[in-house]
Amino acid sequence: MENNRASIDIHPVIERSSKLERRGSVKRWVTSQWMQQIFFVGPAILFYSIVIAIPFFFGIYYSMTSWDGVSGNAVWVGLRNFSSIFFNDPEFVQSFWFTTRFTLTAVVLNNLIGFALAYLLSQPLKSRSVVRTIFFLPNVLGGLVLGFIWQFILVQGFPGIGKLTHLSFFNLPWLGTEATAYWALIIVSVWQGAGYLMVIYIAGLANVPKDLIEASVIDGAGKWQILKNIIIPLIMPTLTVCLFISISWTFKMFDLNYSLTSGGPYGSTESVAMNIYNEAFGNNRYGLGTAKALIFFVAVTVITLIQVKLTKSREVEM
């Protein structure tokens, strides 16, 4: 009887100890998970907050002030900067219209040429690795360096070739008129960006199932039918990424615009980024420039979200 009582009395103690052990193990697991997250993710969150988040919120504040970027006084003006941009700033409207036209043309040409190069260089060619490197090489150069190089080519190199060949193409005033300066920016932008998109398209084409293409060939499908009905639908995720990258590039273009045309002639090729730069640092109206940057941020965000939604809706699963 005494042994039974002892065993009966011990059971609650064992249950309580097991519960305490489980709670301790759960607590240690939660603590270790938090420590891992703090250790691995904490530095990234810290740097993101310092470099991106905090300046962004400060930018929202300064967009509603008349700060000149130098003095210590930032006079609060509310939404006055935004109203002046929309109703009293034709230069910003003109730069936004130029950036939109430039983006549409450059995005279409970049993706068409990038995909064409990728499709061509995905074929079994002997020197395709060398050719891929050659087409990708312009992307290694920075926009400023590239702009100055092409400025020399367009101003000094093309006229020299025009004198020798008597071809009107080389004798055009490439940076002297609005139309030719626009197409000069397009040519240099596509020359730089198409090789980068080519690499992404090559990766997408490599994931297309070979047996599916072989089966379609056996069924009598031509190359155009295979490209239209099989390859393009299956690389829609790659197209989504390439469109997103190219739209972001061209909308935010500054360095190439600054070094090649400087917004000229007479501001006809001034991008939105350059207009913001001139407003903030050229005219010392930092508050107004920050307001323009905030409007630009919202516009680019909306456009890219619409693009991603439209292209993702056309994606198919492999």
N, C-alpha and C positions, 0 to 999 in steps of 0.2 A: 504493500500500500504506500509506504514512504517513497519507494522508487518511482511509483506511478505519479505521485504528487510532484516529485522533483522534476520529472519529465514534463508534466503538465505546466509547471511554473516556468520552465526554461523556454518553451515554445514562443511566448510573446517577446522574450528578450531576443531570440534569434530572428524573429520577424522584424523587430525594430532595427536591429543591427544590419540586416540585409537591406532594409529601406534606406538607412543612412548611407550604406555603401553605394546603392544605386544613385541616390541623390548626389553623393560626392563624385561619382564617375560622370554623371550628366553635367555637373557644375564644371568639372575639369575639362570635359569635351567642349562645352560652350566657351570656356575661358580660352582654350587652345585655338578654337575657331576664330574668336575675336582677335587673339594675338596674331594669328596668321594673316587675317585680313588687314589689320593695322600695319603689320610689318611689310606686306607685299603691296597693298593698295594705297596705304597711307601716304607715302612719298608722292605717288602720282596725283592723288587728290590735292595734296598740298601745293605742288607745282602748278597744277591746273587752276587752282583757286588764285594763286599769286599772279600767274601770267594771263589767264583768260577771264575768270569769273569776276574778280574784284575790279580789274580795269573796265570790264563791260558795264558793271553797275555804276562806276564812276562816270563812264561815258554817257549813260542815260541822264545822270545828274547834270553834267556839263552841257549837254545838248539843250538844256532849258536855262542856260545862263548866257551872258554876253562876255564871257572871259576871253582875253586876248592871248592866253597861253603863256604869258610872262609875269604879269602882275599877280599880287596875292588876292586881289578882289575879283570875285566872280558874282556879278549882279544877276539876281534871279529875274528872268523875263518870261517864264512860263512857256507857253506854246507859240510865242512870237516868232522864234526862229523857223518853226515849221510852216507857219502861215506865210512868212516872207519867201521861203523856198518855193512853195506851191504857186504863189500869186505874183511874186516880184523878182523871180530869178530865171530869166529865159536862158541863161548860159547853162544852168544845171539841167533844164529840160532838154536843151540841145545835146548836151553830153550824154544824157540818158538815152535819147533817141539814137545817137551814133553808136553807143555801146550795145544797144539792142540789135541794131542792124549788123554790126560787126559780129556779135555773138551768134546770130542765126546763120550767117554765111560761114563763119569759121568752124562752128560745130558740125554743120553738114559736111563741109569739105574735109575736115579732120577725120571724121568717122568713115566717110566714104573711101578716102585714100588709105587710111589706116587699115580698114577691112580688106580693101583690094590687095594691098601689100601682104597682109597676113594670109589671105587665101592663096595668093601666088606663091609665097614662100613656104607654105605648108605642103606644097607638092615636092616630090622626090627630085630636087635639084642638087647638083654636085656642090655648088658654091653658095648654098642658101645661108649658111652660118655667117659667111663673110658679108653677104648682102644685108642680112639682118643687122649686123653690127654697123654697117655704113649708114643705114636708114635711121638707126637709133642714136647715132653719134651726135646729131644736132641738139638733142635733148639734154646732153651733158653740159652744154654751154649755158651760162646764165643769160637772162633776158637783157641785161644792160650790155654785156659784151656782144651778144648777138645783134642787138640794135645798132651799136657803133660799127660793127663789121659790115652789116648790110647797108648802113648809111654811106660808108665808103664805096661799097659795090654799086649802089644806085646812083651816087653823085659822080664818082670818078670812073668806076669800071664800065658801066653800061654805055656812057657816051664814047669811051674809047673803042668799045666793040662796035658801036653804031657807026663810027667813022670808017672802020675797016669793012664792015659788011653792008652798010647803007640800009640797014633794016630799021623801019620806023619804030619797032617795039623798043629798041635800045635807046632811041633818041627822045623818048617821052620824058617830060619833066616829072619824074616819079614822086618827088617830094614837094613839088611846086604848086600843084592844084589839089582841090579837095578830092576829086574822083581818083586820081592816080595815087595820092597818098593813102587813101582808103584801101586800095588794092595792094599797095606795097605792104601795108600792115597785115593784110590777109595772107599774102604770099609768105611772108616771114613767119607768121604765126603757124600756118599749116606746115611749112618746112620744118619747124621745130617740133610741133606736137604730134604729127601723124606717126612718127616712128615710135613714140611711147605708146600710143593706142594700138599700134601694130603688135607690140609684144603682148598686150592683154588679149587681143583678138586671137593671136596664135595659141595662147593658153586655152581659150574657149573652144577653138577648133579642134584642139588635141583631145578634148573630152567628148566629142561627137562619136558615137559608136560606129566603128568601121563596118561591122556586120550589117548594120542598117543600111549604110550606103551601098555595100556590095549587093544586098538583097534588092535594092531599088534599081541598081544597074542591071541585074538579071531580069527584073520585070520590065525592062525597056525604058526606064526613065533617062532623060537627057541631063546634061550638066546643069542647065538652067532650072529644070524641074527639081533636081536634087538640092540645088542652092536655095530655091524659093520655098519649097515645101518641107525640107528636112533640116538643112544646116541653119538657116536663119531662125526658124522657131526654136531650135535647140540651143542657140547661143544668145537668146534674149536676156538671160541674166548678165552675160558679158556686155551686151549692148547697154543695159541699164547702168552698169558701172562706168562704161566709157562715156556715155552721155552725161552722167553726173559729173565726172572729172572734167570733161571738156567745157561744160557750161560754167562750172566754177572757175576754171582757168580764165576763160575769155571774158566773163563778166568782171572779174577782179583784175584784169590786165592793167599794169602800171609801168613796170620796168621797160618793157618793149616799147610802149607808147612814149615814155619819157625820153628814151635814148634815140629812137628812130625819127620821130616827127616833133616831139615836145608839144603835141597838141595842135600843131600848125598844119596848113597855113591858116592864120587868123582864127584859131580855135576850132576849126572844122573837124579835126580828128582828136579832140580832147575827150578822153574816156571819163567815166564817173569817178574812178579812183584818182585820176589826175586832177579833176575839178575839186575833189575833196582836199587833196594835198595842197593845191594852190590857195584854196580858201583858208585852210587852217594855218599853213606855214608861210605862204606868200603874202596873204592879206592880213595875217595876224588876227583872224577871227576864228579862234579855236572853238568857241561855242557853236557858231553857225556850221563850221566844218564837221563837228561831231554830230550835229543834227542831220546833216546830209548823209553821214556814214551810217546813222541809225536807220534812216529811210532806205538806204541802199542795202543794208543787212536784211531788212524785212522783205524787200523785193526779191533779192536773190534766194532767200529761204523759201518764199512762196513758190517761186518758179521751179526750184529744184524739187520741192515736195510734189508739185503737180507732175513733173517729169517722171519721178520715181514711181508714183502711183500709176500713171498711164502705162509705163513700160512693164512694170511688174504684173499688171493685169493681163498682159499678153505672153507671159512666161508659161512654158510647159515643163512638166517633169519628165526626166529621162527614164 
